[in-house]
Amino acid sequence: MWRDLGLAVLVLLSAAVESNSTSPPGKPVLLSCRSPEKETFTCWWEPGSDGGLPTTYRLYYERERLEGVHECPDYWSAGSNSCFFNKTHTLIWVDYYLTVVASNALGNATSDIFKMDVMEIMKPNVPENVTLLVVETEDSPYLHIRWEHPRNTDTESGWVTIKYELRIKQEKNNKWKEYMSGTQSHFSLYSIAPGGVYTVQVRCKLDHGSWSEWTNSTNVKVPNYVQNERSFWILVATLSAIPFMAAMCTLIVKRENVKQCVLPPVPGPKIRGVDFHLLMSGQSEDSTNALIINQNFPLIVGWKDQMEEYLIVTENDIGPPSDASHCQKRKKSLIIPAGFCSDWEIQCKSTHIQNDCAGGTKNETGNFPKNNKSLSGESLSYMEPSKLQKQQCLGQNFVNTEATDPSPLNYDNAVKPFTNSGYVDIRKHVENTQEVNVKQVDYSRVEDVNGDNVFILNNKNLAFNSSGYMDFQRQEEKLSEDYSRVKEVGSNNVVVLQIQDMSADTKNPHATGAHKMGVCTELINSEYIDTIPAPPLM
Amino acid sequence: MARFWCAVLILACLELSTRVGTAPICSYGQAGCHTPSLADIFDRVIQQSSRMHGISSDLHSEFEQYFFPSKNLIGKPKCHTHGIVTPADKENAQRLGREQLTEVILRLLGAWGDPLLQLYRSMSQDQNQDFNHYSSNKALEISDMVHELRDGVAKMAEKMKLSGVLGNTVGYISPEGLVPSSSFSFYKHGELNSMDHHDLLYCFRRDSNKIKNYLQILKCTTLPGLDC
């Protein structure tokens, strides 16, 4: 109850006081002064309480080098509670002492003295007309920023020195990046991201004064054209990568073939006269015979550099002939290496020829023509011997395939050395290479040896195979009767053979030779001449 | 690594190029001496004066913070150079003309040579106060700058006279003739107290700003163009 009474009294008193309160104004406060261009300045104050009565505010100032107290020349241009000093009232490098007096009917209130020098209160207006331009050059675009000095600032007379600063922000970041521009009113920003949106703000300051406010944000969007160019190159790269990948895939898939091509297999070593398959099949007799024979061959030093091995194997005739007179028709296999048998195409069986036909052999050798044809090794087909013996035909000697008589023939007198790789090789095409005792003899008889390395043969049943050989396909039953006699020697390394009976040698002018040959015809029958036509005629 | 040394070299070059007034100016055109152009001289001089004003302004604000933190009004300092009539606004400055402006600059510079030296000596001798101990080198720096700037402006005036830009009315101004002795006795010879220091710093801050501003006006009226 007492409390309620106290409250009521309080309320009444306050009401009374309120209705009666007027007081002198409160003390105003001078806030700040500012000169935007070093030619005028403005000062603002904050009024205190007005004390309930209409209060007027006046600003008074004193100035260095000026006698007396003066009042603000302009209270209105700069708004309320402000004082504007125009050019005539503004001096630089002099001190102003300002005071604001608030007065109402009851009294006055004076603010504190505010000392200022225009030199210290400079703060310009914001720069104007900020424009952004994306300059598209060949290499890279850049952002060109232009602006103008604040409207009322005179920068041309040198009275003020204005400096600019700008800040740039990309749309995604929230960080501003600040740049000093000095006194220039433009700026270039390089290395801008295409497709990005940039925001720019500019501000300035005079001499050593304060910075102005930032301008409003200006935005610009950088076009994406650079990316188009980049995407073009990406497209080109992708398209060119596809065939590259395809090539790589084919290489990987066909790597075996690539390996064959790039790294051809090194041919393994082969022993001359030894048939690998023969060895494998276990027919060691022939192979050992071949080895033995091979070992007894005299080496011709001069021909070592012409080691073009050419092995021709025909079927082997096992067993030596017992009697020379029994020139049985046997199949002889002679192997003539190309390098060696350059001049001599016809090989004669060695052993029994020598034994039996000593003169004949000489004749034979004499009859052996010299063929100047140079047959390159490539034109000769080399027959992979299935199971036949191989023998070398040495330079001047004829090699006998007879296993029983390993003695080399001595044909040095009559045999001319091989000078080139030409030879005539009559190869019999063996139908059944597995059989040894196939009694097929192909032979041609050399009738005459001409000085021009021409031999005269009589060819029959020439059959050309793919390698350009003339294959003599002879029936087995005809072999006994068939032999070829060299009829005549042509001029262009032509050999004319004739097939005739053994008895008909008299027709031949070289009948004696032929006869002699006939002596050995049996033997010859067992010989064969591999004719290799289609070499380039010299 | 190469980029680093490149950057170091560039920075060194920039540092050297911003030093104004240290390189001698061959005003007589000696043989083998590259005489800078008038624009170069103007730039050097203005840069030097700007630097000088910056240092003096820093020194003054530090002084006030150290000695008078409450920011009480210290009174109305009177500067010994107030006898030199200087234009206080733009119209007056532009109306003055080049010759008179140059003369005013030279007068101001001449008036401050001795007082600044005295300030430095006084500050360096006063070991009691830390402020004087650590800031005396700044006083020395501005003292040297004033001397260099005075020589530079004199050479610039000579060059302007040679090129006919400046009339011959600007005569040789002796430092003693610029400042009347009455104003120089303003300051006690010998010992200067802190108040004297403050006044000197306050006055010099203002005068260095004037010098810088007058030089800029001179440049823009003589060589209008860039930076104006």
Boltz contact constraints between the chains, C-beta under 6 A:
constraints:
  - contact:
      token1: [A, 91]
      token2: [B, 88]
      max_distance: 6.0
  - contact:
      token1: [A, 91]
      token2: [B, 89]
      max_distance: 6.0
  - contact:
      token1: [A, 92]
      token2: [B, 88]
      max_distance: 6.0
  - contact:
      token1: [A, 93]
      token2: [B, 88]
      max_distance: 6.0
  - contact:
      token1: [A, 93]
      token2: [B, 206]
      max_distance: 6.0
  - contact:
      token1: [A, 93]
      token2: [B, 210]
      max_distance: 6.0
  - contact:
      token1: [A, 119]
      token2: [B, 209]
      max_distance: 6.0
  - contact:
      token1: [A, 156]
      token2: [B, 228]
      max_distance: 6.0
  - contact:
      token1: [A, 157]
      token2: [B, 220]
      max_distance: 6.0
  - contact:
      token1: [A, 158]
      token2: [B, 216]
      max_distance: 6.0
  - contact:
      token1: [A, 158]
      token2: [B, 217]
      max_distance: 6.0
  - contact:
      token1: [A, 158]
      token2: [B, 220]
      max_distance: 6.0
  - contact:
      token1: [A, 158]
      token2: [B, 228]
      max_distance: 6.0
  - contact:
      token1: [A, 159]
      token2: [B, 90]
      max_distance: 6.0
  - contact:
      token1: [A, 183]
      token2: [B, 227]
      max_distance: 6.0
